[in-house]
């Protein structure tokens, strides 16, 4: 299981995209940058990027019905 910092970044970016309406590229970029800045989580930034890009794509495809 990923460290709490990674799970929290994923949660935050997901809420930003799906609830608050933040542009997916902005939410993904911010979360990935936060993870890269920490030595403990830097190696998981690619995972976060892939997961969040998938969520962003689902949002574009399904609109607000993703939740």
ABEGO torsion letter per residue (X at the ends): XBBAAAAAAAAAAAAAAAAAGBBAAAAAAAAAAAAAABAAAAAAAAAAAAAAAAAAAAAAAAEAAAX
